[in-house]
Amino acid sequence: MNWASAVSRELESKDALAEVIGKIKANLGQQAPDALFVFVSPHHSESYDEILEGLHLGLEPKYLIGCSGGGVIGAGHELEEGPGLSLTAALLPGVAIRTLSLDDADLPGPDSSPKAWEEALGVKAADEPQFLLLVSNFMSKAEDLLAGLDYAFPSSQKIGGIASGLRGIGERALFMDRRRVDEGAVVMTLSGDIRLDTLVAQGCRGIGNVYTITKCDDNMLVELDGSPSLKVLTEIYEGASPADRSLMNRSLFVGIVTDPMTAWPPKHGDFLIRNVLGIDPAKRSLAVGAQLREGQAIRFHLRDAEAATQDLESVLERHQGAAGGAAGASGALLFSCMGRGEGMFGKADHDSQLFRQHFGDIAMGGFFCNGEIGPVGSNTYIHGFTSSFGIFRKK
């Protein structure tokens, strides 16, 4: 298994294409990549078709997926402003690859069997396929797709992002093999001698205690441990530092433990982070951006640059200490939120640099997304303000 990543800032598409193809060949030699991942800023929107054709002529990849991105990531750099073309190529011996496109109408119904999902994806759960998903902003059933994949392929990992860089009609694009797909999702499945590790850094730190939901109504958080949720939040606010009070006024979130099998007390990384949407003073309750269930554990969270840095470092350190860690990692893909990057951290290449400190100089590509796909607990979600990493190695 061998991976290579390249990125170009060239404004002219033909120059950018020549640069990244040359760098990939310098690393992989004349071998045709088994898988190619391409992410393109909208500065190249008039040349999307030419870029696809040039990549097939220059590298002859067996399979390709990609999309437009408001910023692109490659070779240790994050290009957030100006033109960008990112290319990541992989030689994957012993790996069976499949690419397909899906739209809302292609998805099995909510009562469909796992077999229906296997038929729709063209792979069997017994083969333990790993999934890479790139999704259009206009796919209304994206969450249904993820839920269906979790249901039918529970032992498989899923990672990806929602296309960005959509400044105007014609600039949004998904890519699959030799063609452009403007709606739905493009999916790559990888089966055989490959392992995909997923890391999701949601950029938050907890504040206050862990509580149990004792009363809720749909997405309305009514009571925590028998007390009105607004009363609990007020008590946390009154006991917080001035800095945390300021964050609570502008950057408050709720972390929800969605996996009922999570050990108590839940730890950092067990919480699915969702927005606080509003307050109902009359009912002393909170509206949050998730469906709630009584008995779920929750904790309030705050987000800023320091919290996001600490969260990413914690996620990377935990993985480094787990079985395998950085050893044997061959390549990676990073799906990062448009709200992160230099705007949040005040410097370029923040997440890429932290990743390299823990995993070394392995090839990594990716893009800045309008939503990041990755697992929390046993389920896969669409996130915001998150960096989702997919790390590849031989099984």
Secondary structure, DSSP 8 states (H G I E B T S, - for coil): -EEEEEEE--SSHHHHHHHHHHHHHHHHTT---SEEEEEE-GGGGGGHHHHHHHHHHHH--SEEEEEE-SSEEETTEEE-SS--EEEEEEE-TTEEEEEEEE-GGGS--TT--HHHHHHHHT--GGG--EEEEEE-TT-TTHHHHHHHHHHH-TTS-EEEEE-----STTT--EEETTEEE-SSEEEEEEEES-EEEEEEE---EEEEEEEEEEEEETTEEEEETTEEHHHHHHHHHHHS-HHHHHHHHHSEEEEE---TT--SS--TTS-EEEEEEEEETTTTEEEESS---TT-EEEEEE--HHHHHHHHHHHHHHHHHSSSTTTT--EEEEEEETTSHHHHHSSTTHHHHHHHHHH-S-EEEEEEESSEEEEETTEEEEESS-EEEEEEE--
